[in-house]
Amino acid sequence: MIITSPIFARLAGLVVVAVLLELSFFSRIPMLGTVPAVLPVVVVVLGLLGGAVIGASSGFGAGLLVDAALGGILGVTSLALMAAGYLAGRWRETYDIVSTLVPPILTGVLTGVASMTMLAIHLTLGIDASISVLAVREPIAQALMGGLLATGLFPLTKWILRPALVDDVRRRSGRRPAPSMLGTP
Amino acid sequence: MYRKQVRRRRATLVALVVLALVLISTHISEGEDGPLHSVTDTIASVLSPIEEGASRALKPARDLVNWFDETFEARGQNDELQVEVSELREQVSLLQREVDLRDEIGEVGSLDGTDGFEEVAAQIIGRSSATYLAKLDIDKGASAGLARDDPVVVGEGLIGRVSDVTGGGATVTLISGADSSVTARVLEDGPTGSLAPIVGEPGTLLFDVIASDKEVRGGSMLVTASFTDGELTGLFPQGIPVGEVTSARATDRAVGQRIEVEPYADLANLPETVFVLTGGPS
């Protein structure tokens, strides 16, 4: 991804809008015993489009905003989202996205990972409450809903960031994409 | 070139991880008035009006989604509601007896201890997506007279307490939130204990009875209980309905009973407006 000032502004805007949507909309629509988590989905999609650094940085920023808005422990959500964004970015840098099914599946899995990581961090920091095995239901449900959300959010985010995507720039200028330097597709 | 990219990527990741860990450890170790908490409060103050605007703008979309959900759910609720009405009638009669009893002994003139509290209506403008954290953002803060630990209620009963306040907004931790605890007692004349959440089961609370051999039965009603022990006082005024005992079964341990309570308020589907009881009797 080619980062210019306008693209940086778009990235920041996407993260802020995702935070607001998560707090004011998605988290207030109960489904499958939990609520959809749109923030990990957006972070993973940014990682898939922009690479590990973009994924990790946007996860860090989004997490800080959420923790500050909800009076949580600053850094916990950042750490969980950063992990998801970084892993998505590493996937993009290592493999090609050869099928339209890859983004939703990967986003679903990494949304579940982010949710599970956050629960694990909170448990490590100490939760003064009983823990039911049903606690794993939330990451699984959020993973499923994350995969569904990604089917719409991945193409939308790709369209918003299109001027910065290297492959798209090459394609539009009539050049064939260069083979990946980081691994075999 | 490639190695430089890898080095840059690793350096960024390490820097972000270290920064996150420093933030976590500082946030936990410093006091409520520490510099990091001040920064958080400032960010929350800036975000609060934006959240409020976003919440209002998205209300029609939320209503639409919830309308579909509620319409399907309502079909199956008719029988349940009829049973609930008969149970509520019994509870009303229990409460009336308690009022009469209190009036007789001249203890408190009304059923609950919320006399003297001012009710401040507040709109929910944000909510955490992790159900075990169970935090809400509301659009009223210190400027409306709210203070930390003020109880928050809806029509059905207690839903939580104010856990963080800024000038124009506040964060509420629900009774299903991982760090929540409510002192409650069983009506009528039942034992007092502490209600704690279960991570993974947001619709259920565990009632831990404090030193009592009184047996608790299913269907019993729980209300908040106040207490004073030296400088320690309970967070909630007494008498706010909290929930109903759904299961009370004997255990092998010395604890006696495992008592599960379902909150009266539907914590997953809260109304747009909640009420903060602020001030308290002077």
Interface residues (C-beta under 8 A of the other chain):
Chain A: L20 L21 E22 L23 S24 F25 F26 S27 R28 I29 P30 T34 V35 P36 A37 V38 L39 G51 A52 V53 A56 S57 F60 G63 L64 L65 V66 D67 A68 A69 L70 G71 G72 I73 L74 G75 V76 S78 L79 M82 Y86 S115 M118 L119 H122 L125 I127 D128 A129 S130 I131 S132 V133 L134 A135 V136 R137 E138 Q142 M181 L182
Chain B: Y2 R8 R9 T12 L13 L16 V17 L19 A20 L21 V22 L23 I24 T26 H27 I28 L36 V39 T40 I43 A44 L47 S48 I50 E51 A54 S55 L58 A61 R62 V65 N66 D69 I124 I125 G126 R127 S128 S129 A130 T131 Y132 L133 K135 D137 S163 D164 T171 A178 D179 S180 S181 A196 P197 I198 V199 G200 E201 L206 A268 N269
